[in-house]
Amino acid sequence: MTNCKAKKAKRQRRYHAANKEKVAKRQRRRPEDAIQRAVFAHLRQRGTPGTFAVHVPAGGYRRPVEAAIFKGLGVVAGVPDVIAIRAGQVFALELKAPDGRATEAQLKTQDAMREAGAFVCTALGLDAALRCLEAWGLLRGTAA
């Protein structure tokens, strides 16, 4: 680890130690973010060689003008959180908190992706997401 990275990591640890309650509250507000971070950590550590995985940051609020620009550029509402490609096959994984549910736009996009030949799954929680990735052969081994 370079000196700069070590200093940054130390600053982050100090911040998290000093602001545990604030950090925990932010994580509770956005539980799907924590699931997504964990999924990508598993993909980095246990990913099958030759697998390319990415998150397409298309969500969130947009002002009407900005939304129109993005739509014109090809941004589609409801794209799943994890898109993976392996051996010419496309896999799409929508991540939800254990009590979450997919929106209408997400369901429509998932149907269109299935029609185009992609493998699509909506996972409620981290364990379900890992089982799905393992079943698709995108992760080596099994989560303990």
C-alpha positions in Angstrom: 0.0 0.0 0.0 1.4 3.3 -1.0 2.0 6.0 1.6 -0.9 8.1 0.2 -3.3 5.2 0.3 -2.2 4.3 3.8 -3.0 7.9 4.9 -6.4 7.9 3.2 -7.3 4.5 4.9 -6.2 5.9 8.2 -8.3 9.0 7.8 -11.3 6.8 6.8 -10.8 4.6 9.9 -10.6 7.7 12.1 -13.8 9.2 10.5 -15.7 5.9 10.9 -14.6 5.5 14.5 -15.6 9.1 15.4 -18.9 9.0 13.5 -20.0 5.4 14.0 -23.6 6.4 14.7 -23.8 8.7 11.6 -22.2 6.0 9.4 -24.5 3.3 10.7 -27.6 5.5 10.2 -26.5 6.2 6.6 -26.1 2.5 6.0 -29.5 1.7 7.4 -31.1 4.3 5.1 -29.6 2.6 2.0 -29.3 -1.1 2.8 -29.1 -2.0 -0.9 -25.8 -0.1 -1.1 -24.2 -2.3 1.5 -25.5 -5.4 -0.3 -24.0 -4.1 -3.6 -20.6 -3.4 -2.0 -20.6 -6.9 -0.6 -21.6 -8.5 -3.9 -18.8 -6.7 -5.8 -16.3 -7.7 -3.0 -17.3 -11.3 -3.6 -17.0 -10.9 -7.4 -13.5 -9.5 -6.9 -12.4 -12.3 -4.5 -14.3 -15.3 -5.9 -15.3 -14.3 -9.4 -14.9 -16.9 -12.1 -12.0 -16.0 -14.4 -13.3 -14.3 -17.6 -16.2 -12.7 -15.8 -16.7 -8.9 -16.4 -19.1 -7.3 -13.9 -20.2 -3.7 -13.7 -22.8 -1.4 -12.1 -24.4 1.1 -14.4 -25.2 4.2 -12.3 -28.4 5.3 -13.9 -30.6 5.6 -10.8 -31.5 8.5 -8.6 -33.4 11.7 -9.0 -32.7 13.9 -12.1 -34.1 17.3 -12.9 -36.4 17.1 -16.0 -33.9 18.6 -18.4 -31.1 16.3 -17.2 -33.5 13.3 -17.4 -34.4 14.2 -21.0 -30.7 14.4 -21.9 -29.9 11.0 -20.3 -32.9 9.5 -22.0 -31.7 10.8 -25.4 -28.3 9.3 -24.6 -29.9 5.8 -24.2 -30.2 5.6 -20.4 -33.0 3.1 -19.6 -35.0 3.2 -16.3 -34.9 0.0 -14.2 -31.5 -1.4 -15.3 -30.4 -4.0 -12.7 -27.7 -3.2 -10.2 -25.2 -5.7 -11.4 -24.5 -6.6 -15.1 -22.1 -9.4 -15.7 -20.8 -10.9 -18.9 -19.1 -14.3 -19.2 -18.5 -16.5 -22.2 -20.8 -14.3 -24.4 -23.7 -14.6 -22.0 -25.3 -11.6 -20.1 -26.4 -11.8 -16.5 -28.4 -9.1 -14.7 -28.9 -9.1 -11.0 -31.3 -6.6 -9.2 -30.4 -6.2 -5.5 -33.1 -5.5 -3.0 -33.1 -5.3 0.8 -34.8 -8.3 2.4 -38.1 -6.3 2.6 -37.7 -4.6 -0.7 -39.6 -5.1 -4.0 -38.9 -4.3 -7.7 -40.5 -1.2 -9.3 -42.6 -1.4 -12.4 -39.8 0.1 -14.5 -37.4 -2.6 -13.1 -39.9 -5.4 -13.9 -40.3 -4.1 -17.5 -36.6 -3.8 -18.1 -36.0 -7.3 -16.7 -38.7 -8.7 -19.0 -37.0 -7.0 -22.0 -33.6 -8.3 -21.0 -35.0 -11.9 -20.7 -36.6 -11.5 -24.1 -33.2 -10.5 -25.5 -31.6 -13.7 -24.0 -30.1 -12.4 -20.7 -30.3 -14.3 -17.4 -32.1 -12.1 -14.9 -32.7 -12.4 -11.2 -34.0 -10.2 -8.4 -32.3 -11.1 -5.1 -33.7 -10.2 -1.7 -30.7 -9.8 0.5 -27.0 -10.7 0.2 -27.4 -14.5 0.7 -29.9 -14.7 -2.2 -27.6 -12.6 -4.4 -24.6 -14.8 -3.7 -26.7 -18.0 -4.4 -27.8 -16.6 -7.7 -24.3 -15.7 -8.8 -23.1 -19.1 -7.7 -25.9 -20.8 -9.6 -24.9 -18.9 -12.7 -21.3 -20.0 -12.3 -20.0 -16.4 -11.8 -18.6 -17.2 -8.3 -16.2 -19.9 -7.4 -17.0 -22.0 -4.3 -19.9 -21.2 -2.0 -20.4 -18.5 0.7 -19.9 -19.9 4.2 
